[in-house]
Amino acid sequence: MDFFTWLSLASDAAWLAVLGAGFILFAGFAMFMEWRRNRYRSLDRLEKVGWVPWTIIFIGCFFIGAGMLVMGVPVLLGEN
């Protein structure tokens, strides 16, 4: 069974786990972008640095993803 078939037949707990993993991956992307922005020596050149609050996005996505994984993974592992 491929992933998309499994996902179409998945329970709510599986959806929570998959979406939680997606949020964690996006949090990793936000952390990478914040690291990239911090490497610039001159913050006066805002056109290269950017204006997106990557730290806030990282914190929000990480905690949302972790909460979704905490609720979804035990059901998938058969502990509930």
Secondary structure as a PSIPRED ss2 file (coil, helix, strand):
# PSIPRED VFORMAT (PSIPRED V4.0)

   1 M C   1.000  0.000  0.000
   2 D C   1.000  0.000  0.000
   3 F H   0.000  1.000  0.000
   4 F H   0.000  1.000  0.000
   5 T H   0.000  1.000  0.000
   6 W H   0.000  1.000  0.000
   7 L H   0.000  1.000  0.000
   8 S H   0.000  1.000  0.000
   9 L C   1.000  0.000  0.000
  10 A C   1.000  0.000  0.000
  11 S C   1.000  0.000  0.000
  12 D H   0.000  1.000  0.000
  13 A H   0.000  1.000  0.000
  14 A H   0.000  1.000  0.000
  15 W H   0.000  1.000  0.000
  16 L H   0.000  1.000  0.000
  17 A H   0.000  1.000  0.000
  18 V H   0.000  1.000  0.000
  19 L H   0.000  1.000  0.000
  20 G H   0.000  1.000  0.000
  21 A H   0.000  1.000  0.000
  22 G H   0.000  1.000  0.000
  23 F H   0.000  1.000  0.000
  24 I H   0.000  1.000  0.000
  25 L H   0.000  1.000  0.000
  26 F H   0.000  1.000  0.000
  27 A H   0.000  1.000  0.000
  28 G H   0.000  1.000  0.000
  29 F H   0.000  1.000  0.000
  30 A H   0.000  1.000  0.000
  31 M H   0.000  1.000  0.000
  32 F H   0.000  1.000  0.000
  33 M H   0.000  1.000  0.000
  34 E H   0.000  1.000  0.000
  35 W H   0.000  1.000  0.000
  36 R H   0.000  1.000  0.000
  37 R H   0.000  1.000  0.000
  38 N H   0.000  1.000  0.000
  39 R C   1.000  0.000  0.000
  40 Y C   1.000  0.000  0.000
  41 R C   1.000  0.000  0.000
  42 S C   1.000  0.000  0.000
  43 L C   1.000  0.000  0.000
  44 D C   1.000  0.000  0.000
  45 R C   1.000  0.000  0.000
  46 L H   0.000  1.000  0.000
  47 E H   0.000  1.000  0.000
  48 K H   0.000  1.000  0.000
  49 V H   0.000  1.000  0.000
  50 G C   1.000  0.000  0.000
  51 W C   1.000  0.000  0.000
  52 V C   1.000  0.000  0.000
  53 P C   1.000  0.000  0.000
  54 W H   0.000  1.000  0.000
  55 T H   0.000  1.000  0.000
  56 I H   0.000  1.000  0.000
  57 I H   0.000  1.000  0.000
  58 F H   0.000  1.000  0.000
  59 I H   0.000  1.000  0.000
  60 G H   0.000  1.000  0.000
  61 C H   0.000  1.000  0.000
  62 F H   0.000  1.000  0.000
  63 F H   0.000  1.000  0.000
  64 I H   0.000  1.000  0.000
  65 G H   0.000  1.000  0.000
  66 A H   0.000  1.000  0.000
  67 G H   0.000  1.000  0.000
  68 M H   0.000  1.000  0.000
  69 L H   0.000  1.000  0.000
  70 V H   0.000  1.000  0.000
  71 M H   0.000  1.000  0.000
  72 G H   0.000  1.000  0.000
  73 V H   0.000  1.000  0.000
  74 P H   0.000  1.000  0.000
  75 V H   0.000  1.000  0.000
  76 L H   0.000  1.000  0.000
  77 L C   1.000  0.000  0.000
  78 G C   1.000  0.000  0.000
  79 E C   1.000  0.000  0.000
  80 N C   1.000  0.000  0.000
